[in-house]
């Protein structure tokens, strides 16, 4: 009894952060909270915006080593032909989650004969994440997935899921080390206007990223993924296309 009291007096998380499955006296699961901190470890920030007939994701591209081939470094992944995602956080965890999402999407198409909707795929990944928070055999994954897609019935979609298993649809959202600042920027923009054209959505997302990071980007330093009504296939913009947007932003300023 003395030992337990001694442990509890050692600080609020004493002992209670050892296990995923044990609540602290304040009702917190520390391991899950630490998984959220792990998302910021890579130091990257991602932004996503839903327009009138398009959805855009933008993220930083950092090549950590001069010997790496930059063409193989990416945080954007296509999950199905029409659904893509940006992963923020620990890279290995991210790739494991992407692999699982692709498997779930393929399984859905095999079972039901049509492409999985974005919200259902996000819900499935969130459900899997939630199970990781309640059994000691798995740790939560230190990554955050933002999915975009174009739905024939509901138009452009942006969904996000986190290590706790929460998921939701968004008009605009961000993830990573500068998430709070980015969300503040996006809230102001969304208050003024919501029906962005594709160009406005892409340029607002890039501007958001460069504002919160106080940096002017070269086209090789960011990645942009898009889906539009005219072409609902998820695609990643080339450096030349990104340059066009960067030039347009510079001309506005």
Buried (B, 14 or more C-beta within 10 A) or exposed (E): EEEEEEEBEEEEBBBBBEEBEEEBEEEBBBBBBBBBEBBBEBEBBBBBBBBBBBBBBBBBBEBEEEEEEEEEBBBBBBBBEBBBBBBBBBBEBBEEBBEBBBEBBEEBEEEEEEBBBBBEBBBBBBEBBBEBBEEEEEBBBBBBBBBBBBBEEEBBBBBBBBBBBEBEBBBBBBBBBBBEBBBEBBEEBBEEEEEBEBBBBBBBBBBBBBEBBEEEBEBEBBBBBBBBBEEBBBBBBEBEBBBBBBEBBEEEE
